Amino acid sequence: MTLFKQMAIAISIMIIILLASVMAINYQSAKKDMIENLYETTVNNISTLTTKLAEASEDSAFLVTTIDSEFDSGYYKMIDYKSNDGENDYLQIDNDPVEGIPTWFINFSDVKLEPVIADVSSGWNMMGVVTVTGDIGIVYKALYKMFINLSYLFVSAVVICLIVLSVLLRFILKPLKDIEVLSKNISQGKFETIEKLPSTLELKNVSIAMNDMSSKIEGVIKKLNSNLENMTKKLSVDGLTGLQLKSTFLTDIKMMFISKIQGYVFIVKVDDLGSYAKTHTNKEVDQFLIDFANIFKNISPKAKAYRFFGSEFAMIIQNASESEVTEILEKLKKELEEFGVKNNKQEIAHMGGTPFNFLGTTDSIVAASLEAYEKAKQIGPNEYFVRDEDDLARDMEEWKTLIFTIIDDRKFNVGFIGQAYGLCENTKDTLFMEEAFTEAKDNDNNNIPIGTFISIAEQYEKILDFDKAVVNKVIENMIADGVTHSVSINLSLDSVFDASFQNWLKGVVLRNSTIASQLVFSVTAYGAAKNIEKFKEFITVVHSGGAKIIIKRFETKFIPLDTIKDFNLDYVRLARDYTDGIAKDSTKEGFVESMQELCNLLNIKLFAENVKDDKDFTIVERLKLFGASR
């Protein structure tokens, strides 16, 4: 319950009790006064009554007539005359309910009026005794009218007081609301400040402290971002040649899958670099590699070069026709020959490439490029070889029919891989997340590479149906198996960015609210970077249903560190390159440590993927990541 509601209820109860007490006191005071006045009036009237009774006491009929006449005047509820001789006793009393007054009110008021007793005498001769009580119906009617008026007044006063209270409380508590909003923004990485400070001293001091904390945390994050950016460059760029490393090459290929970018992939190897190194100094060898790399750097805006290690390089040419690729390769061949003359080395390198195959996988594309490289070596010095597009052909209609059948008939299996266990004290060795994995087979009962499956489903606009089928199957399995930990579900970008799929997904999550918090929808960092704004919309939709979001294979080159705070993520899973060999690489250790500090500040759970080496795992554990899979 909010502070506003607590204070409103407490003060409202106090106001109601106070007003009710005042009304009750007024009511009781008025009741007492009315009873006293009626008693005094009855006392004043009884002398007149005794005089009349004394005059009529000798005649019984006249006595009865006199009592009836006085009783009918409406001043009395009872007249009881007792004669001394007992022969002229007469009682007149009204026991009928008071007209117009509810019975519950009569029971509630319970007016008691003391009877008035007086002697009836004529001279020194005592005739009898008369006992009378005033008509309390007058009191009931007056009290009931007053009660109704007080009730209206009470309700009006309460309503007015509550309205005034609500306005005052909102005004008084507005600074607290601002502080609450600021604290939530800070937890989400939005480091704002309260511009208009409250006038209340205590709240003003708290606001100033919150502003100071927000500014300091923002400063810390900026410093961490700067450090992480520097470390990222060291981890992704070859220190000697300035080329991107193999991890970037693999990522760029994945981006081509996602973005449907046409292109060619090449493996390039320097010939017999070991022999060259034996006859040259380390400095000369380094300069040789730098000059070699510069040839590929500057060959074409459509070409991007990479260095894997030692003498092994790679190149990707994007959005170029076959003739343009041939022109680039001929130019490279010529420059390599000139470079060879300059360095007195006839064979500098060979290049083997393949057209990008959307139905293949990263491994199959690299393997095809290596096969082409081997053929290039057989042609001659500094030669190249490019696989023919016909080598990639396959009956697409057969693929289409197969994929549609698998999706429509749900002929695929869902398993779980990548078991991630907690590393924190309260979650040590506890399984907190698995990754859902789909497996499908072709007509020969061979596994279909998931990359190929997804590419074809996307090409024929069947991917949304596939993702829906996967989500439903994962939920069914979780419920059937009584899964209590989280499960991450990979989604294609076509689904993530599709409004109709988002609405469908929200409905599914809401219908399965018992496990909603265990559903973690997974998007790769390079996928999320494709459309940041739509990805943010997807996060909002997922969170509105009670589910969670994870960015996997996180790399800073896709999502700048100064923008990660804008996503409101639940989990970040580092790309395995950041933790592979971390025990031997202080730069990687520093990067992961800084990432952990950043995620702690942003309330994001950071964990590592597929940490195989025990020494690497020890470092990851020491850095206090949330968890890791092995």
C-alpha angles and dihedrals in degrees: 000000000000123000089244092058093044093051093042092052094045095047092042091055090049092050092047092048091047095048092043090051092051091048092047092050091049091048095049092045092051091047091052092048092049092051092048092048092049090049092050091047090050091050090050093048098047094073090061090047094051091050091054092046091050090054092048099039096096092059114056094199092050090047092055091046091051094050092047091049093051092044091052090054087081098236096106138058092189138015115185117181120190115188120209092237093047092230100101101043113146133176127193117180136162113217096162118121115265106264116245095011119109116239091234090058092050089051090046095049097038096185112203119194122189113233119243117227125198137169120244110216141159109211107310091338114102110216100178147290128282124202119194139175125198121246102271089188086083089057093047092051093048092045093048092051090048091047091054092049092047090049092054090046091048094051092046092048092048093049093048092046092049092049091049089044092052092051093046094047092049089050094045095043097042091096089054089051089052090050091049092051090048092051091051091048091050091052088052093048097257104130103196130149136224104254099187108052118210120250094228106098098222094046090044091055092048091049092050090050091050091049090050092049092048092052093047094049090048089052092050092050092049089052091048090048091052092050092046093050091053091048091047091057091052091049097046104036127067106243094217106042101022091232123136116263130242093269089062091046091056091046092051090053089053089051089054089055091051098042096040090235116173117223151115130268122211136189113208124190130185109234118243096340089165093064090047090052092053092061098039137058123255089253091054092048091050091050090049091055093045092052091044091052091049090059090061094039093060102032098097141342088236094056126079122189130208136187117220100181138307109344097348119104137163139204136199122200113194133196094002129134122236091258092050091051090050090050091051092048093049090051090050091049091053093048092047090053091051089046088052093053090050092052096037090242119124099195112048104161147328127227129208124182146172135199111259108267114210090191093055135071133246091259093049092050092050090047091052090051091051090051089053090048091056089052091049090057089058094054100060147277116332091357130149135210128198122195115239119252088236089068088069097049121122134161100275093189089058090051091048094051092046095049094045091051092049093050099041094045093038090235094165134093128231118214135167127244138160097053106201119203129198122256099187122098096254094043100035111156090350117139105238103163144018129185120236112234126193125210128190133175133214126229090279090055092250120140113259111225105249090227090057092046093051094045093054093044089052093045091055094039093246096119096096090056090048094051091048091051091049093049092049092047093048091051091048091051093047092052094043093048095041093236111191101181129073123276123203117216120200115224130191118243090242087064096040092054097041115102095206091052091049091054091047092049093050090052092050092049093048091050089053096045093146091071100023093110089055094056111095116182113211129214126171119241093241089049094051090049090060091076114004097181095051090047089055089052090052091051090052091051093048093048092047088062093049097253128120142238133227129186108208131195087026114197125171094223089070101039115031112227093234090062100045089086090064095064103065091220125185099202139014120195114198121229107258091241089072093060101029104104093000091141089066099037119070091187091059090046091051091048095051091045091052091047090052091052091048093049091048090055091048095044092243123143110232122198138167130241128230100343101185106167115079092219091052090049091052090056092047090050092048091052087059099234114177092249148321141216122222 
